[in-house]
């Protein structure tokens, strides 16, 4: 949502941080406000004689609610800033009220709210409509899906029995940007659906371009309500496609790039001659056969055609060897007449004899050098195996760039001795079992052995170690080394004696030293900073993929409790460039698993955010993410339990772990953590914050908890909110898009 205005009626100065912890800007509008229309009765600016203490992140700060404007007759105001030239379509109007007259009673002030759209006015009594009836208690009304223009007027007018006129403390207006587009061109949608069906791409559903394009589709995104998007590129390189190429590609008439290389496609090329906009066609590294069709030369814009490493046969059309065409059919394609051919555009389409000889001799010398280098390194590996008893695989990892200073190669025999032949199991993570090990010099380590389901190919394991060896952060467990020997894949990490957050929260027997709320906030912040480093401090970004309380290890007791994220065995590089996700087989732990990732196999940075939100809920409640021992089925899932309990208006005290409650934390600190946790576990990734935002909220919660003064007692009741529609404030806030600014 976009903030259109935020008004502090009766105020005299701009209100922002630190009086508003969210740094929202509340613009002062007194009795002579340009928002207010002239009335027949005087408008007065009022101030409170007592503090309004019932506040949370969603509501205006007390400083704003302790001022107001009032009149004995009608109170009329614009809802957009005076002089505004635009309309707020699909607008949300929030009006905030509090009775500031200490002598008021339940019949003193009663008035109607009319927002000028022809709908029935809303009856309002700020004394009785608040959660705790009486003065200095707030209430708010929400009007949504309204159209508000520059001249649209808000009118508050008293009822016939009211002793006083209306009062207005604050106003907020948000609008939802119009993001409507016509659906993708029907012709393109039908073609893509046929391609999905014939080439086993059915895991992608819905409109191929909207709201986000399929990862292998590029669209002309200038579509509007009147102009639908068109598909301009299909990039299916390396998707392990099998069988023939779908003839439906010919129906994507706006296609400029078609890349089907590095698959297992078979059969002849279908007729793609209708693709007159096509500029690039990549078909290399498949099993395609048959002739190179003549229609390839009739594509007027085609400038790049690569077909090497296939089984094409027959003659190469002469037009493919023109000077302005990049054409490659070598190596491979041994059945082409006169062998395979290659054409690279140059200023002259032929090379002189000297150049040919030079290229040939240079190529032979290069090949000889490569052979000698291979013999040299092969001999070194052989001697190393003889001297150290290590297999070639472990040595080759070091040759591929892992130095002793980043990740040390361990022999399997050394790790077996350190772990008493892998019998000291201390846990099990997504990578496999974890063993405690001690080296002869007394150094302790955690040894993680891949089980059969997570074991990778040699090349993939090399990449995994290379990835993890470059990760260095004070809140991430350090990778000490690796082993790849006798079909084993092992990662060696530093060992932390104080166990995991899961042990502290759910251990049996219960730990003697409990964690108070301040300690828990520090643990959460440390882990969040480590996770945020993976997301934004690494290039490419790294998705942990198994964030949970048992993977948050504790390094020290007391107020300075420090935590580190561990178990990177399931980590994957995140989306690069403008991609929003990566597609991968679902891995993770039940209760922490992002439901959108589970349903679509599309992993994103927001998948880690969901899991971390569950961890924050664990810290608040002391509950397991999934606990089927509880009698009420509605309480089995921690996310549903907290969302339903707080959404019903209950005090946050109701969900707290007794150890948290006993430490008498400040309610606003608890609410700050609960709110960011609930945003983090939204079902759709687009509605979740990123880790930078999560860290900001945790730091704010710590600042509140550490601030001097203020009550440590819990609220007598949940936050009060009234709506003219059957919706709660949480449903508005929690479903904001992360592509739109929060209501600040």
N, C-alpha and C positions, 0 to 999 in steps of 0.2 A: 504494500500500500504506500501511497505518497501522502505525506503530511501537507495539507493545504493551509491550515492556520491553527494556532493554539493561543488562546486568549485568557489572561488573568484579569477578570473584571474586578474593578475596585483597587487594583494594584497601582503602585507608583513607580516601580522600577522593574527592569527585566529580571526574570528569575531563571537561573540555569545552575549548573554545577558550581559549588557543592550543595546548594540547597535542594537541587534535584539531582539525585545520584545517577539518573540516566542522561543527564546533560541535555534535557529537552529545553527548548526556548519558549518561555511563557511571556508573551508580550503584554505589558500593562495597559489596561483601558479603564480609565476612571469615569466619573460622572459625566464628563464632557467628551467621552469617547466618540471617535468618528464612526464606530460601528453602530452606535445607538441613534435611532431616529428621534427627532423632537417629539415630545409628548405634552399633554395638557397638564400633567402633574410633574413636580420636580423629581429628578433622578438623584439619589444619594449614594455616595460611596461609603460602605460599611466596613468595619474592622471587628475582629473577634475579641472578646474579653477573656477567653480561655483558649488553650491550645487544642487543636484537632489532631489527635494522635493516631487515629485509625488510618494507616496508609500502607501501601505496598507498591511494588514496582509499577503496577498498571495504573494506579490512580495518581492524580496531581499531588504534588508534595503539600505538606501542611501549610507552608507559607502561602501557597496559591489559594487553598481552600479557606483561609482565614480572612479573606477579603471578598467583597461582593458589591454589586449594585442593586438597588431596590427602588421601588416607587409605589405610590398608593393607587395608581391607575394601571394602564397597560404599559408593558415594557416591550419595546420593539427594537430588533437589532438585525443588521446584516449578518450573514453567516460566512461570507468570504471577505477577505481584506478589501476595504473600500478602494475603488478604482480598478479592481480585478477585471480582466477582459475575457476570462475563460470560464467555462462551466466545469463543475465537478460531477461527472457522470458516475453512476453506481457509487454514490458517496455514503460515508459513514459519519453520522453526527453524534457526538458524545456531549451531553450536557451534565454538569456537575453542580450539585446543590448541597448546602448546609445551612441550617438555621443559626444565625449569629446573634439573635436577640435573646438574652438570658431569661427574659420575662415571658417568652412565648409559651403558648400551650398548643394542644393538639387541634384547636380550632382557630388559631391565630392567623395562619397563612395557608391558603389553599387557592390554587390557580390552574389554568389550563395551558398546555403547550401546543401551539399551532405552528407547524413549520411551512405553511403556505403551499402545500401540494394538494389541497382538496380532501385530504383524508381526515378522519375523525380526530379531533384534538385529544390529547392525553391529559388526564387529571393528575395533579402533583401536589403533595403535601410534604415539604421537607422535614417537618417535625415527626410525622408518623411513618413516613416511607423509609426512614433510615433503619439500619440493622438494630441499633439501640435507640428507640424513640426518645427524642429530646433535642435540645440545642447542641451544637458543636459535634454533631454526628453526620457523616456524609452519606449521600446516595447519588446514584448516577443513572442516567437514562440513555439508551442507545437507540438511534433511528438509522436503519441501514437500507441500502439499495434505493437511495433517493437521488434525484437530480437537483443540484443546487447551482443557481446562477448568480451573476454579479448583483442582481437586484432582488434575489429571493430573500424574503423577510421571515425572521423568527419572531413570533408574537407570544408573549406570556400575559394572560389577563386573569384577574381575580374572579372567583365564583361569587355568586350573590350573597353567600353567608360568610365570606372571608372577612376578617377584621383588618387584615393588612394586605398590601399589594404583593406582587411577585418579587422573587429574589433570584439572582443568577450569579454564581461564583466563578465558573470557568466553562470554557467551550473548546472542543477540538473537532476539526473536520479533516477526514481522510478521504482520498479517492482511489479507486482501483483503476489503473491505466487500461485503456481499451486495447487488449492484445488480440482481438479477434482477427482471424484470417479465414479466407475461404479455404476449404480443404484442398489438398493437392489435386492437380488436374486428374479427372477421372481416368483418362487414357493411361496416364503414368501409374496410377494406383492399380489398375487392372493388370498392367504389364508386370509390375513388381510382385503382385500376388501370384501370377503365373510363374514368375522366376523363383519365388520362394517355394512353391509347390514342387517344381521340377528339379530344383537343385538343393533340396533339403535345407532350407533356410527358414523353416517355419517357427523357430523360437522367437523371431521378431514379428510383432503384431501391431495393428493399428496403422494410422496414417504414416507413410514413410518419411514425411517431412515435418509434421507438426505433432506436438509442440516442439519436439526435438527430432532431428532426422535420425534414421537408423545409422549406426556407426559406419556402415559401408556405403552410405548414400550421401551425396552432396546435392543441395537444392538451391534454386534461385530464390533467396529468401526475401525478395522485394514484394512478395505477395501481399495483397490487402484483401479487404472484403470483396472487392470487385475483381481482383487479379489473383488467381490461385497460384501457389508455388509450382515450379516445374523441376524435374530431376535433371541435373546437368552432368553428373558423374556417378559412376558405380565403381567402387574400389574393393575388389574381393581378392586381393593378393594374399596367398597363404592361408586361405580359409579351409583347406583340405577338402575341396569340392571334388566330387566324382561324377562320372557319367558325361553325357553330351551337354554342350552349351545350349541353353534355352533359346529358341527362336524368338521369344517375346522381347529380347533385348532390342529387336528391330522396331518395337513400338515406342521406345523412348526417344522420340524424334528430336529432343533438345540436348541429347547426350553429346558431350565434348570429350569425355575421358571414359574409357572402358578398360579396366585392368583386371584380368583374370589369370595372371601369371602365378607360378609356384603353387599349383594345385595338381589334381590327378584327373583332369578332364580328358575325355576320349572322343573319337568320332570326328567327322568333318566340320568345317565352319558352316554355321547356318547363314542364310542370306541376310546380311546387315546393310544392304545397299541403301535403305531409307535413311540411314543415319548421316545425313549430309552435313551436320554440324560437327561430326567427330574429328578430333584433332590428334588424339592419342589412343593407340590400341596395343595393349600389352598381353601377349599370349604365351610367353616363354615358359619353359620348364613345366610342360604338361605331357600328355600322350596323344595329342591331336594328330589326325592323319588326313589323307586325301590331298587334293591339289590346293594350292593357294589360288582362290577364285579371282576371276578377272574383275569383279565388282570392286575389289580393293583399290584399283586404279581410278575408279569413277568417283571416289569420295573427294570432293573438291578441297576440303580443308585438312585432310589427313597429312600430318607431318612426321609422325613417329609410329613405326610398326616394328615390334620385336616378336619373333616367332622361334627363336633358337631353342634347342633341346626338345624337339617334338619329332613326329614321324611323318612330316609332310612329304609329298612326292610330286613328280611331274615338273613342268617348267615354271620358272619364276616369271610372272608378268613383267614385261619390260618397263612399264610405268613405275614400278616400285624402285627402280634404279635411277630415278631422275635426281638431278642435282639438289633439289630442295627437300628431299625425303630422307629421314633417318630410318634405314631398314637393316635389320639384323636377322639372319637365319643361321648363323654359325655360333657355336658348334652344334652338332646334331643334324637331324634332317638329312641323313645320308642317302635317302631315296630321291632327293631333288635332282633333276637333270643337271648334269655338269657340276654336281656337288652343290654345297650350300654357298650362299652369296651374302655379301655385306656391302652396304653403301652408307658412307658417312658424309654429309654435305660439307664441301670445302669450296674455296674460291675457284679451284680447278678440280674437275671431276676425275682426274687421273693423276697417279703418282709417277714421277720419273724413275728410271731404272735404278739410279743411285740411291734414291730413297727406299725402294723396295729392298735392295741389298742391305742397306743400313739397318732397316727394321728387322730383317731376318737374322743378321749377325748379332744384333743387340739382343734379340729374343733368345738365341742360343746361349749367349754369355749369361743372361739373367737366369735361365734354367739351370746352368751349370753351378752358379753361385748358390741357388736354392738347394740343390742336391748336396753340396758341400756343407752348408749350414745344417741341413737335416742330419747328415752323418755325424757332425761334430756334437750336436746336442743329444743325439741318440747314444753316442759313446759316453757322454757325461752322465746321462741317466743310468746307463748300465753300470758304470763305476760306482755311482752313488748307491744303487741297490745292493751292490756287492758289499759296500762298506757299512751301510746303515740298515740293511734289511728292509728297506722301504720299497713299495711297488712303484711302477712307473706312473701310475695315476696321481699319487700324492706329489711326486716330484713335478709332474707336468703342471699342476696347479700353481706351484711357485713360479714356474717359467712363464705362466700366463699373467703375471703381474702382482701376485700376492706376496708381499715381502714379510720377513720375519717380524718386522715392527708392527704390522697390522694384523696378521693372522698366521699363526705358527702351524706348520704341518706336524701332526702327532702320529706316531706309529701305533697301530692297533694294539700291539703287545704292551706298550706303555700305558694306554688307557685301560686295558684289561687289568693290569696290576694296580692301577690307581683306584679302580672301582671294585676291587676284590672279585674280578671276573664278572663285572656287571651284575652284582647282587645287591648293591646298596641303592635300591630305587627310592627316590624321594618324591616322585610325582610323575604325572603324565600330561603332556601338552599336545597341541595339535600336530607337532612334528613327530612325536613318539614318546617313549619312556625317557625319564630324566634320572640320572644316577649321580650320587655324590662321589667325588673322587679326591684323592690326596696324593700329590706328587712326592717323591723322595725328599724334596727340599721343604716340605710342609705346606706348600701352596695348595689351597682348596679350589675346587672347580665344579661346575655343573656340566655333566656330560649328557648330551641329548642325542639319542640314537634314532634315526629314521626307521619307522616301521614300513611294512610292504606297501601300504596304501599311500605313503607320502614319498617313497623313494623315487628319485628322479634319474634321468640319464646323466652320463658323465658331464656332458656339456652344460646341462641345466644346473647341476650341482656346482660346477665351476662358477657359473653366473651368480648363483646364490651366495657363495662365499665372497666373491668379488663385491657383490652388493652390500653385504653385511660388514665387510672389513673396512668400508669407508664411512661407516656410521659411528660418530663419536659425539656423545653428549652426556652431561653429568646425570641426566635422568633416564638414560638408557643403559641396560646391562651390557657390558663390554664383551665382544666376541674375542676370545683368546686364541682359538685355533680350530682346526678341522682335521678330519681323517677320511680318506676314501680308499678302503683296502678290503679285499676279499668280499666284495659285494656289500660292504657296509658304508653308510654315509653318516658321519658323526660331526656334530658341532659342539665346541667346547666354550663355555661361558664362565665369567667370574661367578663365584658362589657368594651369596648373601645369607648370613646366619640367622637373621631375624624372621625368616619365612615370608609368607605372602599376606596380602591384605585379606584374602579369603580365609587363611588360617586365623587371623585376628577376629574376623567378624563371625565366622561360622565354625571355628575349630571345636572339636570334642576331644578332651574336656576344654571348657572355655578358658582362654588365657587369663592369668591372674591380673595382668595390667590391661585395663580397658582403654579404648580410644575415645577421648572427649571430642566435642564438635570442632574445636580449633585444630586439633591434630588431624582430624579427618579432612578438613579443608586443605591443610598443607599437603597431605598425601595426594589428594585429588589434583591440586595445582601442580605438584611435581610431575605426576604422571601425565597430566595434560600438556605440560611443556615439552616432555619427551616425545609425546605423540605429535605435537605440532611441529617439532623439528623434522620428524619423518615426512610430514606433509609439505612443509614449505622450505625447510633448510637443506633438503637433498634434491639433487637434480640428476635423473628425474625423481619425482616424489615417490615415496614408499608408503604403501597401504599395509598396515600391520596385519589385519584380517582375523586376528584372534584376541582382541582386547577383552579382558575379563579380570576379575579381582584376583584370581590365582596367578595371573601373569603380571601383577603389580607387586614387586618385592620391596621389603622394608629394610632400611639400612641403619636406622638408629632410633632409640626410644625418646620419648619426651616431646616437648613442644616443638622441637626442631626435627620432628619425624620427617625423614626423607624417603622418597619412594623412587623406584626405577621400573620402567617398562621392560619386560623380558619376553622371551619366546618369540623370536622373529622367524621361526621355522616355516610359517605359512605366509610370510610377507611377500608382496608382489609390487613391482613398479606400478605407479599410478598412471592415470591418463596423461598423455602428452599433447602439446600444442593446444588446440581448441576442443579436444575430445572431453566428454563428460564422464566417461567410465571406461573400464576394460572388461572384456568378456572372459569369464573363467569358470571352472568347475567350482561349485559351492563348497567351501570349507569354513569351519568355525565351530562354535559351541552353542548348543541349544540354550535359549534364554537371552543370549547376547547377540544373536544373529539378526542382521538387518533384514526385515521381511521383504523389502523390495529386491535386495540382492538374491534372497532365497528364491523368489518367484521368477526373476528374469535372468539370473546368472550374470548380471551386470554389476561389477564391483566398482565402487567409487570411494573417494575420501570420506564421503558422508556415511559410508558403511561403518567406518571406525567411530565416527561421531555417535551413531546409534548405540554401539556397544559401550562407549564411554558414558553415555547418558544412563545406561543400566547400572554401571558402576556407581555413579553419583546417587542413584536411588537406593542402592545397597548401603551406601554410607549413611543415608538419611534414616532408613528403615531397619537396617540390620537383617533384612530378609534375603532369602535366596532368590535368584531371578525366576526360577520355576520351583514351586514347592507344592507338590500334590498331596502332602500330608495335612494341609489345612482343610477344615471341614467345608468351607464355602468355595465352590468352584471358581467364583468370581475373584477370589484372592490368590489363585494359583500363580498367575502371571503378575510379576511386580509392577510392570508398566500399567496394566489395566487397573490394578488395585489402587495405585497412587492417583492415576488420572481420574478414576471414578470417585474416589474419596474426596479429593480436593475439589473436583468439579461440582460436587453436591453442596459446596459451601462449608465443608467441615473445617475446623481449626487444624492447622498443620501439626499441632501436638498429637493428633490422633494417629498419624502414621509414623511417629518417631520411634527409633530404637530407644529402649529404656536407658541405655548408657548415654545416649545423646541428651535425652530429657534431663537426666541427673546432673549434667554439666551446666544446666541453665543457660543455654545459648540465647542470643538475641533473635527474636522472631524474624526480623527483616533479613538477617543473614541466612536463616533457614529458607525463607521464601525465595531469596535470590537464587540459592542453589537448586531448589525444587523447580523453579520456573525454567531455568536453563536446562535442567535434566529432562523435563517434559517436552520442551522444544526439540531436544536432541533425539528423543525416541518417537518422533512423528513418523507415521507409516511411510510417507513419501520423502525421499531425500531432499527434494527442492525446498521443503518447509523447515529443514534443520539448519542450525547455525554451523559455521565452520569452527575449527579448533581455536583459531585466534579469538573469535567471539566468546567461546566457552571459557577461555583463559581470562578474558576481561571480566566476565560475570563472576568467576571464582575469586578473582582479586578484589572485586567490589564486595563480595560476601565476607572476605577476610577483613577488609577495611572497616566494614560495619561491625564485625565481631570485635575488632581491636579498638574501636573508637571509645573514648572515655564517656562515662555517663550513659544515660539511656536505660530503659527498663530491660531487665533480663527475663521478665515474665512473659508468658504467652498471651496472645490475644484472647479476650473473652469469647470471641466468636470469629467465624470466617469473614473474609472481606465481603462487604455488601455491594451488590450490583443489581440494578433493576433494568429491564429491557422492555421496549415496546414490542419486541419480537421474541419468540421462544428460543433464544440463544444466549450463551454465556460469554463473558469476556474472554475466557480461555479459548473458546472456539474461534474468536477473531484473531487473537495474538498468535496462537500456535499454528495457524494456517497461513501466515504471511510467507510470501516467496522470498528466498534469499537473493533474488535478483532485484528486489524492490527494497527501498529503505524502510527500516523499522520506524515506528511512530515516535520519532524524536523531534 
